[in-house]
Amino acid sequence: MTLASCHVKSNTSKIVPMIEEGVTSFQHSYVVTEEGIAPCFGHSESEQAHNIINFAAHPDARAELRSAASKMGF
């Protein structure tokens, strides 16, 4: 999956801690943003969260995402 890491006009992260709406059960192999490539397929949920936060999320959003991941037990 390829996306921008943040929404420029609203200055918000496109990578969020939890999706509120229904989604498919398809697991992406990678999440790719201008910040980098986060491998997902074959990794545990905790490893996926770590990879997405550290490799694909915008640097300004990483602390908040790490905090949310910690609260969810990742």
Biopython code that builds the backbone (N, CA, C, O; Angstrom):
import numpy as np
from Bio.PDB.StructureBuilder import StructureBuilder

atoms = [
    (1, "MET", "N", (0.850, -1.153, 0.000)),
    (1, "MET", "CA", (0.000, 0.000, 0.000)),
    (1, "MET", "C", (0.905, 1.228, 0.000)),
    (1, "MET", "O", (1.873, 1.291, 0.758)),
    (2, "THR", "N", (0.595, 2.188, -0.837)),
    (2, "THR", "CA", (1.367, 3.425, -0.922)),
    (2, "THR", "C", (0.472, 4.611, -0.568)),
    (2, "THR", "O", (-0.647, 4.726, -1.068)),
    (3, "LEU", "N", (0.971, 5.488, 0.295)),
    (3, "LEU", "CA", (0.230, 6.681, 0.677)),
    (3, "LEU", "C", (1.199, 7.732, 1.189)),
    (3, "LEU", "O", (2.342, 7.429, 1.534)),
    (4, "ALA", "N", (0.729, 8.961, 1.235)),
    (4, "ALA", "CA", (1.507, 10.025, 1.865)),
    (4, "ALA", "C", (1.393, 9.844, 3.377)),
    (4, "ALA", "O", (0.352, 9.416, 3.874)),
    (5, "SER", "N", (2.449, 10.165, 4.100)),
    (5, "SER", "CA", (2.433, 9.950, 5.548)),
    (5, "SER", "C", (1.578, 10.969, 6.298)),
    (5, "SER", "O", (1.123, 10.703, 7.411)),
    (6, "CYS", "N", (1.357, 12.143, 5.684)),
    (6, "CYS", "CA", (0.533, 13.146, 6.357)),
    (6, "CYS", "C", (-0.301, 13.913, 5.341)),
    (6, "CYS", "O", (0.016, 13.962, 4.153)),
    (7, "HIS", "N", (-1.370, 14.505, 5.844)),
    (7, "HIS", "CA", (-2.230, 15.349, 5.027)),
    (7, "HIS", "C", (-1.720, 16.773, 5.181)),
    (7, "HIS", "O", (-1.805, 17.357, 6.262)),
    (8, "VAL", "N", (-1.192, 17.327, 4.105)),
    (8, "VAL", "CA", (-0.502, 18.622, 4.161)),
    (8, "VAL", "C", (-1.435, 19.754, 4.598)),
    (8, "VAL", "O", (-1.066, 20.557, 5.455)),
    (9, "LYS", "N", (-2.619, 19.827, 4.031)),
    (9, "LYS", "CA", (-3.517, 20.948, 4.327)),
    (9, "LYS", "C", (-3.968, 20.967, 5.784)),
    (9, "LYS", "O", (-4.070, 22.036, 6.386)),
    (10, "SER", "N", (-4.238, 19.799, 6.354)),
    (10, "SER", "CA", (-4.709, 19.771, 7.743)),
    (10, "SER", "C", (-3.580, 19.462, 8.728)),
    (10, "SER", "O", (-3.792, 19.462, 9.941)),
    (11, "ASN", "N", (-2.380, 19.198, 8.203)),
    (11, "ASN", "CA", (-1.206, 18.898, 9.022)),
    (11, "ASN", "C", (-1.499, 17.765, 10.013)),
    (11, "ASN", "O", (-1.189, 17.859, 11.200)),
    (12, "THR", "N", (-2.107, 16.687, 9.488)),
    (12, "THR", "CA", (-2.422, 15.523, 10.310)),
    (12, "THR", "C", (-1.830, 14.264, 9.683)),
    (12, "THR", "O", (-1.637, 14.194, 8.469)),
    (13, "SER", "N", (-1.552, 13.291, 10.508)),
    (13, "SER", "CA", (-0.994, 12.032, 10.045)),
    (13, "SER", "C", (-2.056, 11.205, 9.336)),
    (13, "SER", "O", (-3.200, 11.138, 9.784)),
    (14, "LYS", "N", (-1.675, 10.573, 8.227)),
    (14, "LYS", "CA", (-2.569, 9.632, 7.560)),
    (14, "LYS", "C", (-2.426, 8.243, 8.164)),
    (14, "LYS", "O", (-3.248, 7.364, 7.906)),
    (15, "ILE", "N", (-1.403, 8.045, 8.956)),
    (15, "ILE", "CA", (-1.220, 6.791, 9.681)),
    (15, "ILE", "C", (-1.796, 7.010, 11.069)),
    (15, "ILE", "O", (-1.324, 7.861, 11.823)),
    (16, "VAL", "N", (-2.816, 6.235, 11.397)),
    (16, "VAL", "CA", (-3.538, 6.418, 12.651)),
    (16, "VAL", "C", (-3.429, 5.165, 13.515)),
    (16, "VAL", "O", (-3.194, 4.076, 12.993)),
    (17, "PRO", "N", (-3.599, 5.307, 14.839)),
    (17, "PRO", "CA", (-3.468, 4.152, 15.726)),
    (17, "PRO", "C", (-4.528, 3.077, 15.509)),
    (17, "PRO", "O", (-4.224, 1.887, 15.595)),
    (18, "MET", "N", (-5.766, 3.477, 15.229)),
    (18, "MET", "CA", (-6.851, 2.508, 15.109)),
    (18, "MET", "C", (-7.821, 2.986, 14.045)),
    (18, "MET", "O", (-8.175, 4.164, 13.999)),
    (19, "ILE", "N", (-8.252, 2.066, 13.189)),
    (19, "ILE", "CA", (-9.243, 2.389, 12.171)),
    (19, "ILE", "C", (-10.616, 2.112, 12.763)),
    (19, "ILE", "O", (-10.880, 1.012, 13.247)),
    (20, "GLU", "N", (-11.480, 3.103, 12.724)),
    (20, "GLU", "CA", (-12.797, 3.002, 13.345)),
    (20, "GLU", "C", (-13.813, 2.297, 12.440)),
    (20, "GLU", "O", (-14.773, 1.703, 12.933)),
    (21, "GLU", "N", (-13.607, 2.359, 11.126)),
    (21, "GLU", "CA", (-14.568, 1.799, 10.188)),
    (21, "GLU", "C", (-14.132, 0.415, 9.739)),
    (21, "GLU", "O", (-12.976, 0.030, 9.918)),
    (22, "GLY", "N", (-15.054, -0.325, 9.159)),
    (22, "GLY", "CA", (-14.745, -1.649, 8.656)),
    (22, "GLY", "C", (-13.692, -1.627, 7.556)),
    (22, "GLY", "O", (-13.659, -0.714, 6.731)),
    (23, "VAL", "N", (-12.845, -2.626, 7.555)),
    (23, "VAL", "CA", (-11.802, -2.748, 6.539)),
    (23, "VAL", "C", (-11.737, -4.198, 6.075)),
    (23, "VAL", "O", (-12.305, -5.088, 6.710)),
    (24, "THR", "N", (-11.049, -4.426, 4.977)),
    (24, "THR", "CA", (-10.872, -5.795, 4.504)),
    (24, "THR", "C", (-9.866, -6.502, 5.395)),
    (24, "THR", "O", (-9.123, -5.857, 6.136)),
    (25, "SER", "N", (-9.841, -7.799, 5.327)),
    (25, "SER", "CA", (-8.892, -8.566, 6.137)),
    (25, "SER", "C", (-7.587, -8.791, 5.394)),
    (25, "SER", "O", (-6.721, -9.525, 5.870)),
    (26, "PHE", "N", (-7.436, -8.165, 4.223)),
    (26, "PHE", "CA", (-6.217, -8.304, 3.433)),
    (26, "PHE", "C", (-5.031, -7.686, 4.167)),
    (26, "PHE", "O", (-5.087, -6.531, 4.589)),
    (27, "GLN", "N", (-3.970, -8.454, 4.314)),
    (27, "GLN", "CA", (-2.776, -7.921, 4.965)),
    (27, "GLN", "C", (-1.808, -7.419, 3.894)),
    (27, "GLN", "O", (-1.445, -8.155, 2.976)),
    (28, "HIS", "N", (-1.405, -6.186, 4.023)),
    (28, "HIS", "CA", (-0.486, -5.602, 3.058)),
    (28, "HIS", "C", (0.916, -6.140, 3.285)),
    (28, "HIS", "O", (1.313, -6.420, 4.416)),
    (29, "SER", "N", (1.658, -6.280, 2.197)),
    (29, "SER", "CA", (3.042, -6.725, 2.302)),
    (29, "SER", "C", (3.918, -5.612, 2.856)),
    (29, "SER", "O", (4.797, -5.845, 3.686)),
    (30, "TYR", "N", (3.662, -4.399, 2.381)),
    (30, "TYR", "CA", (4.448, -3.237, 2.786)),
    (30, "TYR", "C", (3.544, -2.019, 2.859)),
    (30, "TYR", "O", (2.539, -1.942, 2.153)),
    (31, "VAL", "N", (3.902, -1.067, 3.715)),
    (31, "VAL", "CA", (3.299, 0.263, 3.704)),
    (31, "VAL", "C", (4.419, 1.197, 3.263)),
    (31, "VAL", "O", (5.480, 1.253, 3.886)),
    (32, "VAL", "N", (4.168, 1.930, 2.179)),
    (32, "VAL", "CA", (5.193, 2.786, 1.587)),
    (32, "VAL", "C", (4.737, 4.232, 1.628)),
    (32, "VAL", "O", (3.649, 4.563, 1.156)),
    (33, "THR", "N", (5.576, 5.098, 2.199)),
    (33, "THR", "CA", (5.326, 6.540, 2.186)),
    (33, "THR", "C", (6.611, 7.229, 1.752)),
    (33, "THR", "O", (7.616, 6.578, 1.466)),
    (34, "GLU", "N", (6.564, 8.546, 1.707)),
    (34, "GLU", "CA", (7.783, 9.296, 1.370)),
    (34, "GLU", "C", (8.840, 9.162, 2.463)),
    (34, "GLU", "O", (10.006, 9.497, 2.248)),
    (35, "GLU", "N", (8.431, 8.671, 3.640)),
    (35, "GLU", "CA", (9.365, 8.496, 4.757)),
    (35, "GLU", "C", (10.127, 7.175, 4.674)),
    (35, "GLU", "O", (11.224, 7.057, 5.219)),
    (36, "GLY", "N", (9.549, 6.178, 3.993)),
    (36, "GLY", "CA", (10.232, 4.900, 3.874)),
    (36, "GLY", "C", (9.283, 3.749, 3.612)),
    (36, "GLY", "O", (8.111, 3.950, 3.291)),
    (37, "ILE", "N", (9.805, 2.536, 3.754)),
    (37, "ILE", "CA", (9.059, 1.311, 3.478)),
    (37, "ILE", "C", (8.987, 0.481, 4.750)),
    (37, "ILE", "O", (10.013, 0.149, 5.343)),
    (38, "ALA", "N", (7.768, 0.147, 5.165)),
    (38, "ALA", "CA", (7.546, -0.647, 6.376)),
    (38, "ALA", "C", (7.079, -2.045, 5.978)),
    (38, "ALA", "O", (5.977, -2.195, 5.452)),
    (39, "PRO", "N", (7.904, -3.079, 6.222)),
    (39, "PRO", "CA", (7.466, -4.442, 5.925)),
    (39, "PRO", "C", (6.402, -4.891, 6.920)),
    (39, "PRO", "O", (6.538, -4.668, 8.124)),
    (40, "CYS", "N", (5.337, -5.527, 6.413)),
    (40, "CYS", "CA", (4.234, -5.969, 7.272)),
    (40, "CYS", "C", (3.977, -7.468, 7.176)),
    (40, "CYS", "O", (3.836, -8.134, 8.201)),
    (41, "PHE", "N", (3.915, -8.003, 5.974)),
    (41, "PHE", "CA", (3.538, -9.403, 5.790)),
    (41, "PHE", "C", (4.508, -10.334, 6.508)),
    (41, "PHE", "O", (5.726, -10.200, 6.383)),
    (42, "GLY", "N", (3.956, -11.272, 7.254)),
    (42, "GLY", "CA", (4.770, -12.241, 7.964)),
    (42, "GLY", "C", (5.285, -11.766, 9.307)),
    (42, "GLY", "O", (6.008, -12.493, 9.989)),
    (43, "HIS", "N", (4.919, -10.546, 9.697)),
    (43, "HIS", "CA", (5.347, -9.993, 10.982)),
    (43, "HIS", "C", (4.172, -10.006, 11.954)),
    (43, "HIS", "O", (3.017, -9.941, 11.534)),
    (44, "SER", "N", (4.462, -10.089, 13.240)),
    (44, "SER", "CA", (3.415, -10.022, 14.255)),
    (44, "SER", "C", (2.777, -8.634, 14.236)),
    (44, "SER", "O", (3.329, -7.705, 13.647)),
    (45, "GLU", "N", (1.616, -8.491, 14.877)),
    (45, "GLU", "CA", (0.967, -7.184, 14.949)),
    (45, "GLU", "C", (1.881, -6.154, 15.602)),
    (45, "GLU", "O", (1.938, -5.003, 15.167)),
    (46, "SER", "N", (2.590, -6.564, 16.636)),
    (46, "SER", "CA", (3.509, -5.663, 17.326)),
    (46, "SER", "C", (4.642, -5.222, 16.402)),
    (46, "SER", "O", (5.008, -4.047, 16.372)),
    (47, "GLU", "N", (5.187, -6.166, 15.658)),
    (47, "GLU", "CA", (6.272, -5.834, 14.718)),
    (47, "GLU", "C", (5.760, -4.940, 13.597)),
    (47, "GLU", "O", (6.455, -4.022, 13.159)),
    (48, "GLN", "N", (4.541, -5.209, 13.132)),
    (48, "GLN", "CA", (3.956, -4.363, 12.089)),
    (48, "GLN", "C", (3.797, -2.927, 12.585)),
    (48, "GLN", "O", (4.149, -1.979, 11.882)),
    (49, "ALA", "N", (3.266, -2.771, 13.800)),
    (49, "ALA", "CA", (3.094, -1.435, 14.370)),
    (49, "ALA", "C", (4.445, -0.731, 14.471)),
    (49, "ALA", "O", (4.572, 0.432, 14.089)),
    (50, "HIS", "N", (5.444, -1.429, 14.980)),
    (50, "HIS", "CA", (6.786, -0.862, 15.102)),
    (50, "HIS", "C", (7.316, -0.438, 13.738)),
    (50, "HIS", "O", (7.830, 0.671, 13.592)),
    (51, "ASN", "N", (7.196, -1.301, 12.748)),
    (51, "ASN", "CA", (7.726, -0.993, 11.412)),
    (51, "ASN", "C", (7.013, 0.192, 10.777)),
    (51, "ASN", "O", (7.656, 1.069, 10.201)),
    (52, "ILE", "N", (5.683, 0.222, 10.880)),
    (52, "ILE", "CA", (4.937, 1.328, 10.281)),
    (52, "ILE", "C", (5.290, 2.644, 10.963)),
    (52, "ILE", "O", (5.501, 3.652, 10.289)),
    (53, "ILE", "N", (5.357, 2.644, 12.284)),
    (53, "ILE", "CA", (5.691, 3.868, 13.013)),
    (53, "ILE", "C", (7.104, 4.332, 12.682)),
    (53, "ILE", "O", (7.319, 5.513, 12.410)),
    (54, "ASN", "N", (8.061, 3.425, 12.702)),
    (54, "ASN", "CA", (9.458, 3.814, 12.539)),
    (54, "ASN", "C", (9.906, 4.038, 11.099)),
    (54, "ASN", "O", (10.847, 4.791, 10.851)),
    (55, "PHE", "N", (9.239, 3.392, 10.152)),
    (55, "PHE", "CA", (9.701, 3.488, 8.770)),
    (55, "PHE", "C", (8.760, 4.241, 7.835)),
    (55, "PHE", "O", (9.208, 4.759, 6.813)),
    (56, "ALA", "N", (7.463, 4.317, 8.156)),
    (56, "ALA", "CA", (6.516, 4.924, 7.221)),
    (56, "ALA", "C", (5.826, 6.173, 7.754)),
    (56, "ALA", "O", (5.433, 7.039, 6.973)),
    (57, "ALA", "N", (5.673, 6.280, 9.066)),
    (57, "ALA", "CA", (4.970, 7.444, 9.636)),
    (57, "ALA", "C", (5.821, 8.708, 9.537)),
    (57, "ALA", "O", (7.050, 8.653, 9.532)),
    (58, "HIS", "N", (5.143, 9.827, 9.460)),
    (58, "HIS", "CA", (5.839, 11.114, 9.460)),
    (58, "HIS", "C", (6.527, 11.285, 10.817)),
    (58, "HIS", "O", (5.939, 10.947, 11.844)),
    (59, "PRO", "N", (7.749, 11.798, 10.841)),
    (59, "PRO", "CA", (8.473, 11.966, 12.113)),
    (59, "PRO", "C", (7.694, 12.748, 13.171)),
    (59, "PRO", "O", (7.819, 12.461, 14.362)),
    (60, "ASP", "N", (6.900, 13.721, 12.758)),
    (60, "ASP", "CA", (6.132, 14.524, 13.711)),
    (60, "ASP", "C", (5.011, 13.726, 14.378)),
    (60, "ASP", "O", (4.506, 14.136, 15.424)),
    (61, "ALA", "N", (4.616, 12.599, 13.793)),
    (61, "ALA", "CA", (3.511, 11.797, 14.329)),
    (61, "ALA", "C", (4.000, 10.587, 15.117)),
    (61, "ALA", "O", (3.201, 9.927, 15.782)),
    (62, "ARG", "N", (5.268, 10.288, 15.059)),
    (62, "ARG", "CA", (5.779, 9.038, 15.635)),
    (62, "ARG", "C", (5.602, 8.936, 17.147)),
    (62, "ARG", "O", (5.233, 7.867, 17.634)),
    (63, "ALA", "N", (5.844, 9.984, 17.897)),
    (63, "ALA", "CA", (5.719, 9.924, 19.359)),
    (63, "ALA", "C", (4.282, 9.605, 19.757)),
    (63, "ALA", "O", (4.050, 8.769, 20.630)),
    (64, "GLU", "N", (3.327, 10.259, 19.126)),
    (64, "GLU", "CA", (1.914, 10.011, 19.429)),
    (64, "GLU", "C", (1.528, 8.583, 19.044)),
    (64, "GLU", "O", (0.803, 7.917, 19.783)),
    (65, "LEU", "N", (2.005, 8.113, 17.898)),
    (65, "LEU", "CA", (1.705, 6.743, 17.465)),
    (65, "LEU", "C", (2.353, 5.714, 18.392)),
    (65, "LEU", "O", (1.744, 4.689, 18.698)),
    (66, "ARG", "N", (3.582, 5.977, 18.840)),
    (66, "ARG", "CA", (4.239, 5.067, 19.795)),
    (66, "ARG", "C", (3.453, 4.995, 21.102)),
    (66, "ARG", "O", (3.291, 3.913, 21.666)),
    (67, "SER", "N", (2.967, 6.125, 21.585)),
    (67, "SER", "CA", (2.189, 6.168, 22.807)),
    (67, "SER", "C", (0.901, 5.369, 22.648)),
    (67, "SER", "O", (0.536, 4.592, 23.530)),
    (68, "ALA", "N", (0.212, 5.561, 21.521)),
    (68, "ALA", "CA", (-1.021, 4.823, 21.274)),
    (68, "ALA", "C", (-0.749, 3.326, 21.154)),
    (68, "ALA", "O", (-1.516, 2.514, 21.672)),
    (69, "ALA", "N", (0.328, 2.959, 20.482)),
    (69, "ALA", "CA", (0.686, 1.538, 20.338)),
    (69, "ALA", "C", (0.974, 0.928, 21.711)),
    (69, "ALA", "O", (0.568, -0.201, 21.987)),
    (70, "SER", "N", (1.658, 1.656, 22.550)),
    (70, "SER", "CA", (1.970, 1.174, 23.899)),
    (70, "SER", "C", (0.695, 0.942, 24.702)),
    (70, "SER", "O", (0.567, -0.065, 25.399)),
    (71, "LYS", "N", (-0.246, 1.878, 24.601)),
    (71, "LYS", "CA", (-1.513, 1.754, 25.321)),
    (71, "LYS", "C", (-2.330, 0.558, 24.823)),
    (71, "LYS", "O", (-3.135, -0.001, 25.567)),
    (72, "MET", "N", (-2.119, 0.169, 23.557)),
    (72, "MET", "CA", (-2.828, -0.988, 22.995)),
    (72, "MET", "C", (-2.071, -2.289, 23.216)),
    (72, "MET", "O", (-2.497, -3.354, 22.771)),
    (73, "GLY", "N", (-0.945, -2.186, 23.907)),
    (73, "GLY", "CA", (-0.196, -3.393, 24.229)),
    (73, "GLY", "C", (0.815, -3.836, 23.191)),
    (73, "GLY", "O", (1.276, -4.977, 23.210)),
    (74, "PHE", "N", (1.164, -2.927, 22.278)),
    (74, "PHE", "CA", (2.156, -3.249, 21.268)),
    (74, "PHE", "C", (3.492, -2.762, 21.716)),
    (74, "PHE", "O", (4.482, -2.932, 21.005)),
]
sb = StructureBuilder()
sb.init_structure("model")
sb.init_model(0)
sb.init_chain("A")
sb.init_seg("    ")
for serial, (resi, resn, name, xyz) in enumerate(atoms, 1):
    if name == "N":
        sb.init_residue(resn, " ", resi, " ")
    sb.init_atom(name, np.array(xyz, "f"), 0.0, 1.0, " ", f" {name:<3s}", serial, name[0])
structure = sb.get_structure()
